[in-house]
Structure formats: C-alpha cells, structure tokens
Amino acid sequence: MKTNPIYEISRLADELPLEVLQDMHARMADWLASGGNYDDPYMFEQLRYAENVVRRMEKNG
C-alpha cells in the first residue's frame, strides 16, 4: 500500500483535468479541516479516484 496519498496524488496532478484536481483539493481540504488525517482511508479513496481518472483518460486517448 502506498504510504502517502497526498504525495502520490501530486505526482498525478499533471495528468488530471483541472476540474478533477480542484474538486479533489476541496474534498481533501474539507476532510483535513474537519479533523481528518493525511493517512486516513478517505485520503486513499481520493488517490484511487485520481488513479482511475488517469487510467480512463489514457484508455480513451
């Protein structure tokens, strides 16, 4: 399992549409502001979402 979802998402940032990146940023910021941690399962969900978007974009050309 990846140990730092924020770092992994930042590595994918250039491959994500701006709208997706902005939405993820807002969600993660809200999560952290509400008392969540960087290594919570929710943050790994966001990483999986980013990876899925990148995969879909590569597949669709």
N, C-alpha and C positions, 0 to 999 in steps of 0.2 A: 504494500500500500504506500502511496505517496505520502510524504510526511508534512509537506507544506502546501496546502491548496492555493493560497494566495500567490506564492511564487510560481506554481505550475500554471495558474490562470494568466499571470502576467507574461509568461512565455508564449502563450497562445494569443495574446491580445492583438497582435498584428494580423492574425488570420480571422478575427471575429468582426462581423459587421458592427459599426459604431452603435447602432441601436441596441444590439445584444449586450455589448460591453457596458453601455450606460445603465441598462436595466440591471445587469448583474452587480455593478458597482453600488447602485442604490439599495438593492436587496441585501448585499453583504454589509454595507454601512449600517443599515437599519438593524440587522442582526447583531452586529457588534455594539451598537448604541443601546440595544435592549438588554445587554449583559452577556451576549454570546461570546464564544471564544474562537480564535482562528482555527483551531483544530477540531471543532465540533462537527458531527456528521453533516449538518446542514451545509457547511462550507465545502465538504467533499461532494455533496449533491450538486452544488454550483459548478465545481470542477468537472464533474461528469457531464453536466449540461453543456459546458463550453467544449469539451472534447467531442460530444455528439454533434454539435453545430459545425465544428471544424470538419469532422468526418463527412457530414452531409454535404457541405459545400465542396469538398474535394470530389465527392462522388458525382455531384451534379455539374461539375465543370468549372 
